[in-house]
Amino acid sequence: MTAVTTAPAEAPALRRSLRPRGLVWTMLCLHRAALLFWALLAAVAAGTLLWAWGPGTKGVWTEYRTMRCAFPGQNLSCDYTGDAYMALDLAKSLGGLIITIVPFLVAAWASGALIARELETGTAELAWTQSVSPARWLAAKLAVPAALLASGTALLTLLHRLMWPSDRELLRWLSWQWYDDVAFRGNGPVAVAYALLGLAVGVLVGLLVRRSLPALGISLVCLLIVHFVLAVLRPYLWPWVTLTKTEQYSIFSGMPVDEGAITSTGAHVPNPCGGEGPGCLTKHRIVGFYFDYHPSSHFWPLQLVETGIVLSLAALAVLASFRLLKRHLGDAA
């Protein structure tokens, strides 16, 4: 008789105990639209890259051999505008573009919807008056999106590397370069670092500005500046290789850094002659030419150095966010 009377009372209590709750669950519910958008965006990019790795690459190989590009001395018959080539190049561009714009989308969302809107409407202060401390509130705002972003971007990076052809002859025909900005970001861990930097910058700007639309614009500008500066500095993050030739024109494969002329004293100077004849070279005592570049073997050193820089900037932004929140609470008190 006791079991019969207590079972109905225990069932609702059990259901309540199993019901998801807490700060993390509340945040996921509040931002479920952004979570759904991220899942759809990652699915589109993953599907595109998987198609490029499978049917896309197979079609290009068939087209490559049909056009007799794979046979020595007959490369003049290659048609770079073949349907399979165009489809694979479009899929590669779309997948890489999605990986590249993820940090900007994250920065806009984090600064506007995640932080500034809650401060602007007073939702954050309401949460702080409950059982959630400000530090815990900010930690959840950073940790949950960071975990979702890191895992999703890492998966897309692995798929991008899987799609990237390993055959150098095919790569030459496709005219894909490992050092192009989109390809460089999509083929290594620096993509994950930039996604986390976008989150950190967005949170910091949201705490500083505390208004949704201005914070969104400022965070995008800040991230654009970081992207531009690091793209310009990228060739100088690792020691390059110098190739010297007696000819004025040379063909080499790699990320170009600098080129110029070599004088009789061994000094490296800008080429004063351009395409002029040997008389100009003799006049300026030019005895050779130099080409500074990064071979493909420098991909990982450049990746790891840039990843370390980006992660350091993200860590500084996170530290500044906690300091700023603490100062704001002190001023309010």
Steps between C-alpha positions, in 0.01 A plus 500: 500500500787737579669438164177575319449837673861624477571405139287782349667752731848374415446512122466881466798549730706262286397681184597835654838365604568373147387826335796702362568815696779736602685794345630305200159363408343846538760653271447229236126563509543876471736468203351195330457695175875569487571137589274381219662741255848375595388138455353576154806699393736222612282241325510693171877540519554136598274373222675720243847388607398133510362527147823667387704222659294220342307554175660838431859377506407183310337707226804727474733200467284364217498839328873538558578173323240550227663829405835314484643731765665210678724415204838676462529743211125523439393751766406757233175307446385568859183703540497677836131584466372143498176435688658269758780749563256788547276298733789388721649849514160644598456238776849569630438875499165466678636271772804721558290816500270366771799411718644848442186698588420301816709729729319809369156345549600393852635845588180668380280258694711500817524878523138567416267220607714311751631788713391853412129424463484336843681794658283746309172339607607428857477120459857457619444700819187297569700178471766639734241566769400134491735212574733577206813702576627745233824303455310175452261675260789623285682165518190322367464761225854419390535127567184361337533683165876435500445124530243497219712724277824312556349158431306613193785700346749221567271256315474736202879545498554124489253469212673786316835324534339174388364675191834664414670284232826334600616455138728791403437455129125531552553802727699674225219436254242633745718808569437467875766653724546396863593854602184670371327663795180291492688174440758576769233569761287202400777241504629543854426569867518875445133484392401382849716770658333773292152371595593521870650845446174615342312383809746666740504830310121503477460443873753770588344757267152413630612564857665827399224648284192340666281583198416237238539674163811710579666197661429289191664752267802566723571129549496440123739789441739376770502149359552627145804696617650192670438286191656756268807560717574130548447429129759767418743373766453131419802465263725646773394268782760239404847519336466473124712332234706708258544382142775666290510489120696664222184534292265794553192278501468179699222253567462376857214350696421654836379804694685804359662734750737727309710514183762725352849525360846414633782748443867423452555574870240238598237752611131423443329798334174556309536409135591830326460367147167324487480334160785697343794335328850403622629856449292624793619212718865580424442868567365431847752218568227236534647149508191297600153495646353375826156363586385467863215254547348232724488146358207273579702344784457827692123458518494354851754739657304797364173344615618433854660843547189683378275271708705584811471873431123483444441289812711742704286791378187303589633427849580869553148594389349248745716630785403858416132397500516364854694806618247729336206316656662521842563873460142557383363324805727705725387826340136399530542422866 
